């Protein structure tokens, strides 16, 4: 009997991990193997064929993935986000870069075992950009993949390097000392904007202000936003982020002209978003107390992303506009979640 097909999700306990595992186990045929530093929430663990609690920087964590599965894909979500990474840049380098190297090594080894490529999906981010000034940010508008590739945060540096590592492993890897090479990895990367979920609250990121504002207001709490009210970076709804990951993973390789793709949906300022939040929760107060360093980070991220390459190569199109996300996805779900709070 042939081994059951499986996908490995690192960072399974994070925001995207939760949403991706839910989607994969609702509709997919693959067994899901979760890897995370912490024991996944019971709601996640019960959906998984195997749970590995371990550090992505440790090769032994990957060695514990059961041999009884045919691992056809790795979704490498484990990362330290931008604010956390600025607090501890050395640890960020280790998690975000060494962890990615370990995950790629694991995928290479599994490709040798199955005699076919292993698909490798790597979420990158708007943090891979470093726009030098606010004036330039305004002038630049929607930024293309090859522009402003000089990030100013450790997380951005790590993500940009992760993209390069993946390109190397999928296109140029030649292990001169050990012939023949394994079939290898099929590496694909998405540069995400900030992501807003109705079900989870982010932590450690610098785009966290919009989801924090919404979840605080839905609990009847006032919110002091840590960036200026006119700050502008792109965002998207979590269901669209999961769609993007799955669509890119399944896209026809012959149609892909790049290993890195921007995706985006809308880019409200905190002032614009708060108007909608206050309409739904008029009893709360939203104020602004910009944190100098965090403001400095978002000021170097583009105001918008040009995602025409993804639209052309794999028919990317977000389902949620800002209005639709707020009215049909965020408000009904957060109201239900915090009912009685
Ligand atoms: C962060 O704020 O670090 C992330 C991101 C935009 O990559 N959410």
py3Dmol code that shows the C-alpha trace and the ligand (Angstrom):
import py3Dmol

protein = """\
ATOM      1  CA  UNK A   1       0.000   0.000   0.000  1.00  0.00           C
ATOM      2  CA  UNK A   2       1.398   3.452  -0.861  1.00  0.00           C
ATOM      3  CA  UNK A   3       2.049   5.992   1.912  1.00  0.00           C
ATOM      4  CA  UNK A   4      -0.677   8.556   2.612  1.00  0.00           C
ATOM      5  CA  UNK A   5      -0.019  11.957   1.066  1.00  0.00           C
ATOM      6  CA  UNK A   6       0.685  14.653   3.664  1.00  0.00           C
ATOM      7  CA  UNK A   7       1.509  18.337   4.057  1.00  0.00           C
ATOM      8  CA  UNK A   8       3.692  19.725   6.841  1.00  0.00           C
ATOM      9  CA  UNK A   9       2.755  23.109   8.346  1.00  0.00           C
ATOM     10  CA  UNK A  10       5.386  24.823  10.466  1.00  0.00           C
ATOM     11  CA  UNK A  11       4.198  27.596  12.780  1.00  0.00           C
ATOM     12  CA  UNK A  12       0.916  25.686  12.868  1.00  0.00           C
ATOM     13  CA  UNK A  13      -0.225  27.471  16.005  1.00  0.00           C
ATOM     14  CA  UNK A  14       0.063  30.945  14.471  1.00  0.00           C
ATOM     15  CA  UNK A  15      -2.729  32.981  12.907  1.00  0.00           C
ATOM     16  CA  UNK A  16      -2.274  31.772   9.326  1.00  0.00           C
ATOM     17  CA  UNK A  17      -1.569  28.242  10.588  1.00  0.00           C
ATOM     18  CA  UNK A  18      -4.951  28.032  12.311  1.00  0.00           C
ATOM     19  CA  UNK A  19      -6.854  29.248   9.262  1.00  0.00           C
ATOM     20  CA  UNK A  20      -4.868  27.119   6.798  1.00  0.00           C
ATOM     21  CA  UNK A  21      -5.257  23.922   8.828  1.00  0.00           C
ATOM     22  CA  UNK A  22      -8.982  24.500   9.114  1.00  0.00           C
ATOM     23  CA  UNK A  23      -9.283  24.928   5.344  1.00  0.00           C
ATOM     24  CA  UNK A  24      -7.014  22.000   4.447  1.00  0.00           C
ATOM     25  CA  UNK A  25      -8.800  19.595   6.751  1.00  0.00           C
ATOM     26  CA  UNK A  26     -12.260  20.692   5.571  1.00  0.00           C
ATOM     27  CA  UNK A  27     -11.682  20.090   1.893  1.00  0.00           C
ATOM     28  CA  UNK A  28      -8.294  18.466   1.303  1.00  0.00           C
ATOM     29  CA  UNK A  29      -7.255  14.851   0.911  1.00  0.00           C
ATOM     30  CA  UNK A  30      -3.840  15.237   2.543  1.00  0.00           C
ATOM     31  CA  UNK A  31      -2.962  14.329   6.098  1.00  0.00           C
ATOM     32  CA  UNK A  32      -1.880  17.483   7.956  1.00  0.00           C
ATOM     33  CA  UNK A  33       1.256  17.373  10.099  1.00  0.00           C
ATOM     34  CA  UNK A  34       1.601  20.344  12.447  1.00  0.00           C
ATOM     35  CA  UNK A  35       4.960  21.542  13.736  1.00  0.00           C
ATOM     36  CA  UNK A  36       5.149  24.309  16.316  1.00  0.00           C
ATOM     37  CA  UNK A  37       7.213  25.396  19.279  1.00  0.00           C
ATOM     38  CA  UNK A  38       4.131  25.200  21.475  1.00  0.00           C
ATOM     39  CA  UNK A  39       1.543  22.470  21.812  1.00  0.00           C
ATOM     40  CA  UNK A  40      -1.117  23.516  19.255  1.00  0.00           C
ATOM     41  CA  UNK A  41      -4.557  24.547  20.519  1.00  0.00           C
ATOM     42  CA  UNK A  42      -6.819  21.492  20.904  1.00  0.00           C
ATOM     43  CA  UNK A  43      -9.024  22.867  18.087  1.00  0.00           C
ATOM     44  CA  UNK A  44      -6.005  22.655  15.760  1.00  0.00           C
ATOM     45  CA  UNK A  45      -4.455  19.457  17.142  1.00  0.00           C
ATOM     46  CA  UNK A  46      -7.618  17.420  16.654  1.00  0.00           C
ATOM     47  CA  UNK A  47      -7.523  18.127  12.915  1.00  0.00           C
ATOM     48  CA  UNK A  48      -3.931  16.899  12.485  1.00  0.00           C
ATOM     49  CA  UNK A  49      -2.632  13.424  11.694  1.00  0.00           C
ATOM     50  CA  UNK A  50       0.560  14.192  13.636  1.00  0.00           C
ATOM     51  CA  UNK A  51       1.656  17.011  15.918  1.00  0.00           C
ATOM     52  CA  UNK A  52       5.356  17.709  16.423  1.00  0.00           C
ATOM     53  CA  UNK A  53       6.190  20.111  19.245  1.00  0.00           C
ATOM     54  CA  UNK A  54       9.643  21.415  18.427  1.00  0.00           C
ATOM     55  CA  UNK A  55      11.809  24.319  17.330  1.00  0.00           C
ATOM     56  CA  UNK A  56      12.243  24.859  13.559  1.00  0.00           C
ATOM     57  CA  UNK A  57      15.897  25.710  14.173  1.00  0.00           C
ATOM     58  CA  UNK A  58      16.473  22.156  15.392  1.00  0.00           C
ATOM     59  CA  UNK A  59      16.855  19.486  12.668  1.00  0.00           C
ATOM     60  CA  UNK A  60      15.596  16.908  15.186  1.00  0.00           C
ATOM     61  CA  UNK A  61      12.123  18.529  15.090  1.00  0.00           C
ATOM     62  CA  UNK A  62      11.818  17.707  11.395  1.00  0.00           C
ATOM     63  CA  UNK A  63      13.279  14.222  11.908  1.00  0.00           C
ATOM     64  CA  UNK A  64      10.268  13.464  14.106  1.00  0.00           C
ATOM     65  CA  UNK A  65       7.861  13.835  11.176  1.00  0.00           C
ATOM     66  CA  UNK A  66       6.634  10.292  10.682  1.00  0.00           C
ATOM     67  CA  UNK A  67       8.103   8.268   7.818  1.00  0.00           C
ATOM     68  CA  UNK A  68       4.733   6.700   7.217  1.00  0.00           C
ATOM     69  CA  UNK A  69       3.610   9.773   5.226  1.00  0.00           C
ATOM     70  CA  UNK A  70       4.510  10.871   1.713  1.00  0.00           C
ATOM     71  CA  UNK A  71       5.209  14.574   2.355  1.00  0.00           C
ATOM     72  CA  UNK A  72       4.236  16.330  -0.888  1.00  0.00           C
ATOM     73  CA  UNK A  73       4.241  19.913   0.452  1.00  0.00           C
ATOM     74  CA  UNK A  74       5.658  22.109   3.199  1.00  0.00           C
ATOM     75  CA  UNK A  75       3.929  25.355   4.206  1.00  0.00           C
ATOM     76  CA  UNK A  76       6.707  27.049   6.161  1.00  0.00           C
ATOM     77  CA  UNK A  77       4.801  29.591   8.246  1.00  0.00           C
ATOM     78  CA  UNK A  78       7.010  29.630  11.365  1.00  0.00           C
ATOM     79  CA  UNK A  79       8.542  33.080  11.868  1.00  0.00           C
ATOM     80  CA  UNK A  80       9.146  35.855  14.360  1.00  0.00           C
ATOM     81  CA  UNK A  81       7.269  38.935  13.126  1.00  0.00           C
ATOM     82  CA  UNK A  82       8.703  42.413  12.703  1.00  0.00           C
ATOM     83  CA  UNK A  83       8.227  43.971  16.147  1.00  0.00           C
ATOM     84  CA  UNK A  84       9.370  40.809  17.965  1.00  0.00           C
ATOM     85  CA  UNK A  85      12.339  40.556  15.627  1.00  0.00           C
ATOM     86  CA  UNK A  86      13.463  44.119  16.408  1.00  0.00           C
ATOM     87  CA  UNK A  87      13.407  43.229  20.115  1.00  0.00           C
ATOM     88  CA  UNK A  88      15.663  40.229  19.554  1.00  0.00           C
ATOM     89  CA  UNK A  89      17.385  40.375  16.155  1.00  0.00           C
ATOM     90  CA  UNK A  90      19.758  37.445  16.787  1.00  0.00           C
ATOM     91  CA  UNK A  91      16.919  35.131  17.763  1.00  0.00           C
ATOM     92  CA  UNK A  92      14.988  36.407  14.706  1.00  0.00           C
ATOM     93  CA  UNK A  93      17.909  35.497  12.442  1.00  0.00           C
ATOM     94  CA  UNK A  94      17.946  32.041  13.950  1.00  0.00           C
ATOM     95  CA  UNK A  95      14.181  31.388  13.674  1.00  0.00           C
ATOM     96  CA  UNK A  96      13.578  33.159  10.377  1.00  0.00           C
ATOM     97  CA  UNK A  97      16.718  32.137   8.484  1.00  0.00           C
ATOM     98  CA  UNK A  98      18.132  28.984  10.131  1.00  0.00           C
ATOM     99  CA  UNK A  99      14.558  27.706  10.541  1.00  0.00           C
ATOM    100  CA  UNK A 100      13.919  28.227   6.827  1.00  0.00           C
ATOM    101  CA  UNK A 101      17.167  26.446   5.973  1.00  0.00           C
ATOM    102  CA  UNK A 102      16.119  23.473   8.134  1.00  0.00           C
ATOM    103  CA  UNK A 103      12.678  23.370   6.526  1.00  0.00           C
ATOM    104  CA  UNK A 104      14.237  23.463   3.037  1.00  0.00           C
ATOM    105  CA  UNK A 105      16.683  20.693   4.011  1.00  0.00           C
ATOM    106  CA  UNK A 106      13.775  18.595   5.257  1.00  0.00           C
ATOM    107  CA  UNK A 107      11.869  19.154   1.999  1.00  0.00           C
ATOM    108  CA  UNK A 108      14.961  18.199  -0.041  1.00  0.00           C
ATOM    109  CA  UNK A 109      15.371  14.965   1.971  1.00  0.00           C
ATOM    110  CA  UNK A 110      11.705  14.089   1.544  1.00  0.00           C
ATOM    111  CA  UNK A 111      11.954  14.731  -2.205  1.00  0.00           C
ATOM    112  CA  UNK A 112      14.714  12.117  -2.381  1.00  0.00           C
ATOM    113  CA  UNK A 113      12.554   9.646  -0.504  1.00  0.00           C
ATOM    114  CA  UNK A 114       9.489  10.137  -2.746  1.00  0.00           C
ATOM    115  CA  UNK A 115      11.470  10.497  -6.001  1.00  0.00           C
ATOM    116  CA  UNK A 116       9.587  13.703  -6.867  1.00  0.00           C
ATOM    117  CA  UNK A 117       9.681  17.376  -5.960  1.00  0.00           C
ATOM    118  CA  UNK A 118       8.230  18.658  -2.709  1.00  0.00           C
ATOM    119  CA  UNK A 119       6.192  21.843  -2.988  1.00  0.00           C
ATOM    120  CA  UNK A 120       7.432  24.563  -0.602  1.00  0.00           C
ATOM    121  CA  UNK A 121       5.319  27.633   0.120  1.00  0.00           C
ATOM    122  CA  UNK A 122       6.936  30.523   1.989  1.00  0.00           C
ATOM    123  CA  UNK A 123       4.956  33.535   3.195  1.00  0.00           C
ATOM    124  CA  UNK A 124       7.083  36.626   2.821  1.00  0.00           C
ATOM    125  CA  UNK A 125       5.803  40.122   3.487  1.00  0.00           C
ATOM    126  CA  UNK A 126       5.664  43.830   2.737  1.00  0.00           C
ATOM    127  CA  UNK A 127       8.528  43.991   5.252  1.00  0.00           C
ATOM    128  CA  UNK A 128      10.822  42.866   2.411  1.00  0.00           C
ATOM    129  CA  UNK A 129      10.532  46.462   1.134  1.00  0.00           C
ATOM    130  CA  UNK A 130      12.348  49.472   2.531  1.00  0.00           C
ATOM    131  CA  UNK A 131      11.053  52.739   1.114  1.00  0.00           C
ATOM    132  CA  UNK A 132      13.597  55.427   2.055  1.00  0.00           C
ATOM    133  CA  UNK A 133      11.254  58.323   2.966  1.00  0.00           C
ATOM    134  CA  UNK A 134       7.593  59.268   3.387  1.00  0.00           C
ATOM    135  CA  UNK A 135       7.807  61.488   0.314  1.00  0.00           C
ATOM    136  CA  UNK A 136       9.124  58.544  -1.713  1.00  0.00           C
ATOM    137  CA  UNK A 137       6.413  56.299  -0.258  1.00  0.00           C
ATOM    138  CA  UNK A 138       3.740  58.707  -1.447  1.00  0.00           C
ATOM    139  CA  UNK A 139       5.346  59.032  -4.868  1.00  0.00           C
ATOM    140  CA  UNK A 140       5.837  55.279  -5.308  1.00  0.00           C
ATOM    141  CA  UNK A 141       2.174  54.232  -4.851  1.00  0.00           C
ATOM    142  CA  UNK A 142       1.722  50.531  -5.613  1.00  0.00           C
ATOM    143  CA  UNK A 143       5.155  48.901  -5.492  1.00  0.00           C
ATOM    144  CA  UNK A 144       6.306  46.040  -7.750  1.00  0.00           C
ATOM    145  CA  UNK A 145       8.261  43.000  -6.540  1.00  0.00           C
ATOM    146  CA  UNK A 146      11.649  44.230  -7.736  1.00  0.00           C
ATOM    147  CA  UNK A 147      11.431  47.767  -6.284  1.00  0.00           C
ATOM    148  CA  UNK A 148      12.823  49.034  -2.951  1.00  0.00           C
ATOM    149  CA  UNK A 149      14.394  45.704  -1.954  1.00  0.00           C
ATOM    150  CA  UNK A 150      16.436  47.225   0.882  1.00  0.00           C
ATOM    151  CA  UNK A 151      14.449  46.398   4.032  1.00  0.00           C
ATOM    152  CA  UNK A 152      15.112  48.272   7.264  1.00  0.00           C
ATOM    153  CA  UNK A 153      14.059  45.593   9.780  1.00  0.00           C
ATOM    154  CA  UNK A 154      15.651  42.281  10.751  1.00  0.00           C
ATOM    155  CA  UNK A 155      12.397  40.513   9.858  1.00  0.00           C
ATOM    156  CA  UNK A 156      12.383  42.146   6.409  1.00  0.00           C
ATOM    157  CA  UNK A 157      16.036  41.221   5.852  1.00  0.00           C
ATOM    158  CA  UNK A 158      15.277  37.641   6.937  1.00  0.00           C
ATOM    159  CA  UNK A 159      12.222  37.357   4.662  1.00  0.00           C
ATOM    160  CA  UNK A 160      14.065  38.736   1.642  1.00  0.00           C
ATOM    161  CA  UNK A 161      16.915  36.299   2.276  1.00  0.00           C
ATOM    162  CA  UNK A 162      14.398  33.459   2.730  1.00  0.00           C
ATOM    163  CA  UNK A 163      13.094  34.212  -0.763  1.00  0.00           C
ATOM    164  CA  UNK A 164      16.655  34.062  -2.119  1.00  0.00           C
ATOM    165  CA  UNK A 165      17.331  30.804  -0.275  1.00  0.00           C
ATOM    166  CA  UNK A 166      14.206  29.270  -1.787  1.00  0.00           C
ATOM    167  CA  UNK A 167      15.171  30.453  -5.263  1.00  0.00           C
ATOM    168  CA  UNK A 168      18.608  28.881  -4.789  1.00  0.00           C
ATOM    169  CA  UNK A 169      17.226  25.575  -3.535  1.00  0.00           C
ATOM    170  CA  UNK A 170      14.612  25.293  -6.267  1.00  0.00           C
ATOM    171  CA  UNK A 171      16.624  26.526  -9.235  1.00  0.00           C
ATOM    172  CA  UNK A 172      20.341  26.290  -8.588  1.00  0.00           C
ATOM    173  CA  UNK A 173      21.028  23.703  -5.893  1.00  0.00           C
ATOM    174  CA  UNK A 174      23.955  21.501  -6.898  1.00  0.00           C
ATOM    175  CA  UNK A 175      25.393  19.260  -4.255  1.00  0.00           C
ATOM    176  CA  UNK A 176      28.773  18.651  -5.882  1.00  0.00           C
ATOM    177  CA  UNK A 177      29.929  16.193  -3.234  1.00  0.00           C
ATOM    178  CA  UNK A 178      26.939  13.909  -3.523  1.00  0.00           C
ATOM    179  CA  UNK A 179      25.555  12.845  -6.873  1.00  0.00           C
ATOM    180  CA  UNK A 180      22.839  12.505  -7.975  1.00  0.00           C
ATOM    181  CA  UNK A 181      20.934  15.459  -6.472  1.00  0.00           C
ATOM    182  CA  UNK A 182      17.460  14.831  -5.077  1.00  0.00           C
ATOM    183  CA  UNK A 183      14.491  15.952  -7.243  1.00  0.00           C
ATOM    184  CA  UNK A 184      14.347  19.028  -4.983  1.00  0.00           C
ATOM    185  CA  UNK A 185      11.812  21.626  -3.983  1.00  0.00           C
ATOM    186  CA  UNK A 186       9.280  23.635  -5.939  1.00  0.00           C
ATOM    187  CA  UNK A 187       9.592  26.929  -4.005  1.00  0.00           C
ATOM    188  CA  UNK A 188       6.927  29.622  -4.226  1.00  0.00           C
ATOM    189  CA  UNK A 189       6.680  32.749  -2.106  1.00  0.00           C
ATOM    190  CA  UNK A 190       3.967  35.335  -1.419  1.00  0.00           C
ATOM    191  CA  UNK A 191       4.619  38.839  -0.117  1.00  0.00           C
ATOM    192  CA  UNK A 192       1.646  39.400   2.169  1.00  0.00           C
ATOM    193  CA  UNK A 193       0.330  42.722   3.384  1.00  0.00           C
ATOM    194  CA  UNK A 194      -1.017  42.981   6.953  1.00  0.00           C
ATOM    195  CA  UNK A 195      -3.652  40.308   7.511  1.00  0.00           C
ATOM    196  CA  UNK A 196      -6.884  40.735   9.498  1.00  0.00           C
ATOM    197  CA  UNK A 197      -8.646  37.751  11.052  1.00  0.00           C
ATOM    198  CA  UNK A 198     -11.983  37.722  12.851  1.00  0.00           C
ATOM    199  CA  UNK A 199     -10.946  34.709  14.913  1.00  0.00           C
ATOM    200  CA  UNK A 200      -7.381  35.360  16.082  1.00  0.00           C
ATOM    201  CA  UNK A 201      -5.494  38.429  17.319  1.00  0.00           C
ATOM    202  CA  UNK A 202      -1.938  38.863  16.045  1.00  0.00           C
ATOM    203  CA  UNK A 203       1.052  39.525  18.267  1.00  0.00           C
ATOM    204  CA  UNK A 204       4.585  40.631  17.558  1.00  0.00           C
ATOM    205  CA  UNK A 205       3.833  42.303  14.224  1.00  0.00           C
ATOM    206  CA  UNK A 206       3.881  45.985  13.305  1.00  0.00           C
ATOM    207  CA  UNK A 207       0.733  45.787  11.159  1.00  0.00           C
ATOM    208  CA  UNK A 208      -1.177  44.579  14.248  1.00  0.00           C
ATOM    209  CA  UNK A 209      -2.886  47.951  14.867  1.00  0.00           C
ATOM    210  CA  UNK A 210      -5.966  47.386  12.694  1.00  0.00           C
ATOM    211  CA  UNK A 211      -6.817  43.907  14.046  1.00  0.00           C
ATOM    212  CA  UNK A 212      -6.019  45.070  17.609  1.00  0.00           C
ATOM    213  CA  UNK A 213      -8.387  48.043  17.133  1.00  0.00           C
ATOM    214  CA  UNK A 214     -11.215  45.840  15.889  1.00  0.00           C
ATOM    215  CA  UNK A 215     -10.865  43.136  18.554  1.00  0.00           C
ATOM    216  CA  UNK A 216     -10.554  45.706  21.359  1.00  0.00           C
ATOM    217  CA  UNK A 217     -13.656  47.610  20.195  1.00  0.00           C
ATOM    218  CA  UNK A 218     -15.649  44.386  19.823  1.00  0.00           C
ATOM    219  CA  UNK A 219     -14.913  43.705  23.505  1.00  0.00           C
ATOM    220  CA  UNK A 220     -16.060  47.228  24.450  1.00  0.00           C
ATOM    221  CA  UNK A 221     -12.472  48.362  25.151  1.00  0.00           C
ATOM    222  CA  UNK A 222     -10.932  51.698  24.159  1.00  0.00           C
ATOM    223  CA  UNK A 223      -7.879  51.476  21.895  1.00  0.00           C
ATOM    224  CA  UNK A 224      -4.761  53.641  21.639  1.00  0.00           C
ATOM    225  CA  UNK A 225      -3.357  53.093  18.151  1.00  0.00           C
ATOM    226  CA  UNK A 226       0.453  52.850  18.066  1.00  0.00           C
ATOM    227  CA  UNK A 227       0.800  54.570  14.654  1.00  0.00           C
ATOM    228  CA  UNK A 228      -0.435  57.904  13.252  1.00  0.00           C
ATOM    229  CA  UNK A 229      -4.010  58.072  11.995  1.00  0.00           C
ATOM    230  CA  UNK A 230      -2.845  58.747   8.404  1.00  0.00           C
ATOM    231  CA  UNK A 231      -0.446  55.756   8.181  1.00  0.00           C
ATOM    232  CA  UNK A 232      -1.074  53.753   5.036  1.00  0.00           C
ATOM    233  CA  UNK A 233      -0.004  50.179   4.282  1.00  0.00           C
ATOM    234  CA  UNK A 234      -1.868  47.381   2.472  1.00  0.00           C
ATOM    235  CA  UNK A 235      -4.033  44.762   4.214  1.00  0.00           C
ATOM    236  CA  UNK A 236      -6.215  41.780   3.367  1.00  0.00           C
ATOM    237  CA  UNK A 237      -8.739  39.476   5.030  1.00  0.00           C
ATOM    238  CA  UNK A 238      -7.491  36.135   6.385  1.00  0.00           C
ATOM    239  CA  UNK A 239      -9.725  33.997   4.107  1.00  0.00           C
ATOM    240  CA  UNK A 240      -8.119  35.702   1.093  1.00  0.00           C
ATOM    241  CA  UNK A 241      -4.630  35.079   2.528  1.00  0.00           C
ATOM    242  CA  UNK A 242      -5.407  31.366   2.831  1.00  0.00           C
ATOM    243  CA  UNK A 243      -6.849  31.330  -0.699  1.00  0.00           C
ATOM    244  CA  UNK A 244      -3.669  32.973  -1.990  1.00  0.00           C
ATOM    245  CA  UNK A 245      -1.451  30.344  -0.352  1.00  0.00           C
ATOM    246  CA  UNK A 246      -3.497  27.459  -1.727  1.00  0.00           C
ATOM    247  CA  UNK A 247      -3.886  28.978  -5.197  1.00  0.00           C
ATOM    248  CA  UNK A 248      -0.177  29.634  -5.539  1.00  0.00           C
ATOM    249  CA  UNK A 249       0.652  26.150  -4.234  1.00  0.00           C
ATOM    250  CA  UNK A 250      -1.628  24.620  -6.883  1.00  0.00           C
ATOM    251  CA  UNK A 251      -0.696  26.940  -9.763  1.00  0.00           C
ATOM    252  CA  UNK A 252       0.650  25.435 -12.971  1.00  0.00           C
ATOM    253  CA  UNK A 253       4.468  25.691 -12.772  1.00  0.00           C
ATOM    254  CA  UNK A 254       4.661  26.456 -16.502  1.00  0.00           C
ATOM    255  CA  UNK A 255       2.669  29.667 -15.942  1.00  0.00           C
ATOM    256  CA  UNK A 256       4.825  31.016 -13.094  1.00  0.00           C
ATOM    257  CA  UNK A 257       7.248  33.696 -14.237  1.00  0.00           C
ATOM    258  CA  UNK A 258       8.556  34.493 -10.732  1.00  0.00           C
ATOM    259  CA  UNK A 259       9.275  32.775  -7.425  1.00  0.00           C
ATOM    260  CA  UNK A 260       7.964  35.784  -5.467  1.00  0.00           C
ATOM    261  CA  UNK A 261       4.502  37.354  -5.820  1.00  0.00           C
ATOM    262  CA  UNK A 262       2.860  40.377  -4.190  1.00  0.00           C
ATOM    263  CA  UNK A 263      -0.777  39.999  -3.154  1.00  0.00           C
ATOM    264  CA  UNK A 264      -2.964  42.778  -1.848  1.00  0.00           C
ATOM    265  CA  UNK A 265      -6.577  43.855  -1.357  1.00  0.00           C
ATOM    266  CA  UNK A 266      -7.012  47.373   0.184  1.00  0.00           C
ATOM    267  CA  UNK A 267      -5.051  49.928   2.197  1.00  0.00           C
ATOM    268  CA  UNK A 268      -7.106  51.907   4.725  1.00  0.00           C
ATOM    269  CA  UNK A 269      -5.477  54.321   7.123  1.00  0.00           C
ATOM    270  CA  UNK A 270      -6.278  53.811  10.834  1.00  0.00           C
ATOM    271  CA  UNK A 271      -8.529  56.892  10.614  1.00  0.00           C
ATOM    272  CA  UNK A 272     -10.546  55.337   7.769  1.00  0.00           C
ATOM    273  CA  UNK A 273     -10.726  51.915   9.432  1.00  0.00           C
ATOM    274  CA  UNK A 274     -11.679  53.393  12.818  1.00  0.00           C
ATOM    275  CA  UNK A 275     -14.649  55.187  11.249  1.00  0.00           C
ATOM    276  CA  UNK A 276     -16.081  51.791  10.318  1.00  0.00           C
ATOM    277  CA  UNK A 277     -15.205  50.284  13.685  1.00  0.00           C
ATOM    278  CA  UNK A 278     -16.814  53.176  15.582  1.00  0.00           C
ATOM    279  CA  UNK A 279     -19.987  52.899  13.522  1.00  0.00           C
ATOM    280  CA  UNK A 280     -20.332  49.323  14.792  1.00  0.00           C
ATOM    281  CA  UNK A 281     -19.087  49.978  18.361  1.00  0.00           C
ATOM    282  CA  UNK A 282     -19.901  53.644  19.099  1.00  0.00           C
ATOM    283  CA  UNK A 283     -19.334  53.341  22.853  1.00  0.00           C
ATOM    284  CA  UNK A 284     -15.520  52.904  22.595  1.00  0.00           C
ATOM    285  CA  UNK A 285     -12.814  55.567  22.210  1.00  0.00           C
ATOM    286  CA  UNK A 286     -10.011  55.269  19.659  1.00  0.00           C
ATOM    287  CA  UNK A 287      -7.009  57.496  20.254  1.00  0.00           C
ATOM    288  CA  UNK A 288      -3.527  57.773  18.731  1.00  0.00           C
ATOM    289  CA  UNK A 289      -0.259  57.350  20.619  1.00  0.00           C
ATOM    290  CA  UNK A 290       2.346  56.709  17.912  1.00  0.00           C
ATOM    291  CA  UNK A 291       5.285  54.598  19.039  1.00  0.00           C
ATOM    292  CA  UNK A 292       8.318  56.178  17.413  1.00  0.00           C
ATOM    293  CA  UNK A 293      10.102  52.970  16.424  1.00  0.00           C
ATOM    294  CA  UNK A 294       7.046  51.064  15.260  1.00  0.00           C
ATOM    295  CA  UNK A 295       5.906  54.116  13.286  1.00  0.00           C
ATOM    296  CA  UNK A 296       9.377  54.226  11.753  1.00  0.00           C
ATOM    297  CA  UNK A 297       8.942  50.637  10.559  1.00  0.00           C
ATOM    298  CA  UNK A 298       5.557  51.087   8.842  1.00  0.00           C
ATOM    299  CA  UNK A 299       6.730  54.332   7.263  1.00  0.00           C
ATOM    300  CA  UNK A 300       9.271  52.270   5.280  1.00  0.00           C
ATOM    301  CA  UNK A 301       6.631  49.780   4.079  1.00  0.00           C
ATOM    302  CA  UNK A 302       4.858  50.624   0.825  1.00  0.00           C
ATOM    303  CA  UNK A 303       1.446  52.312   0.868  1.00  0.00           C
ATOM    304  CA  UNK A 304       0.231  49.759  -1.668  1.00  0.00           C
ATOM    305  CA  UNK A 305       1.388  46.657  -3.539  1.00  0.00           C
ATOM    306  CA  UNK A 306       1.208  46.053  -7.266  1.00  0.00           C
ATOM    307  CA  UNK A 307      -0.026  42.461  -7.517  1.00  0.00           C
ATOM    308  CA  UNK A 308      -0.548  42.377 -11.285  1.00  0.00           C
ATOM    309  CA  UNK A 309       2.021  39.567 -11.675  1.00  0.00           C
ATOM    310  CA  UNK A 310      -0.029  37.261  -9.404  1.00  0.00           C
ATOM    311  CA  UNK A 311      -3.232  38.303 -11.172  1.00  0.00           C
ATOM    312  CA  UNK A 312      -1.697  37.444 -14.545  1.00  0.00           C
ATOM    313  CA  UNK A 313       0.226  34.244 -13.691  1.00  0.00           C
ATOM    314  CA  UNK A 314      -2.201  32.457 -11.349  1.00  0.00           C
ATOM    315  CA  UNK A 315      -5.421  34.461 -11.598  1.00  0.00           C
ATOM    316  CA  UNK A 316      -5.103  35.962  -8.117  1.00  0.00           C
ATOM    317  CA  UNK A 317      -8.059  38.169  -7.119  1.00  0.00           C
ATOM    318  CA  UNK A 318      -9.126  38.907  -3.522  1.00  0.00           C
ATOM    319  CA  UNK A 319     -12.747  38.068  -2.708  1.00  0.00           C
ATOM    320  CA  UNK A 320     -12.967  40.689   0.036  1.00  0.00           C
ATOM    321  CA  UNK A 321     -13.018  44.430  -0.571  1.00  0.00           C
ATOM    322  CA  UNK A 322     -12.677  46.532   2.596  1.00  0.00           C
ATOM    323  CA  UNK A 323     -16.456  46.962   2.870  1.00  0.00           C
ATOM    324  CA  UNK A 324     -17.243  43.340   2.241  1.00  0.00           C
ATOM    325  CA  UNK A 325     -14.587  42.211   4.737  1.00  0.00           C
ATOM    326  CA  UNK A 326     -16.015  44.461   7.445  1.00  0.00           C
ATOM    327  CA  UNK A 327     -19.709  43.789   6.798  1.00  0.00           C
ATOM    328  CA  UNK A 328     -19.687  40.103   5.908  1.00  0.00           C
ATOM    329  CA  UNK A 329     -16.616  38.642   7.608  1.00  0.00           C
ATOM    330  CA  UNK A 330     -15.290  40.745  10.501  1.00  0.00           C
ATOM    331  CA  UNK A 331     -18.348  42.253  12.189  1.00  0.00           C
ATOM    332  CA  UNK A 332     -20.626  39.192  12.282  1.00  0.00           C
ATOM    333  CA  UNK A 333     -17.816  36.971  13.549  1.00  0.00           C
ATOM    334  CA  UNK A 334     -16.316  39.294  16.173  1.00  0.00           C
ATOM    335  CA  UNK A 335     -19.799  40.173  17.470  1.00  0.00           C
ATOM    336  CA  UNK A 336     -20.521  36.495  17.906  1.00  0.00           C
ATOM    337  CA  UNK A 337     -17.098  35.794  19.379  1.00  0.00           C
ATOM    338  CA  UNK A 338     -17.327  38.498  22.040  1.00  0.00           C
ATOM    339  CA  UNK A 339     -21.067  38.299  22.709  1.00  0.00           C
ATOM    340  CA  UNK A 340     -21.579  38.698  26.427  1.00  0.00           C
ATOM    341  CA  UNK A 341     -18.166  40.305  27.017  1.00  0.00           C
TER     342      UNK A 341
END
"""
ligand_1 = """\
8
LIG
C 4.332 42.193 10.715
O 3.720 43.225 11.035
O 5.453 41.898 11.082
C 3.632 41.265 9.739
C 3.975 41.616 8.351
C 3.323 42.747 7.673
O 4.786 40.990 7.784
N 2.230 41.270 9.949
"""
view = py3Dmol.view(width=600, height=400)
view.addModel(protein, "pdb")
view.setStyle({"model": 0}, {"cartoon": {"style": "trace"}})
view.addModel(ligand_1, "xyz")
view.setStyle({"model": 1}, {"stick": {}})
view.zoomTo()
view.show()
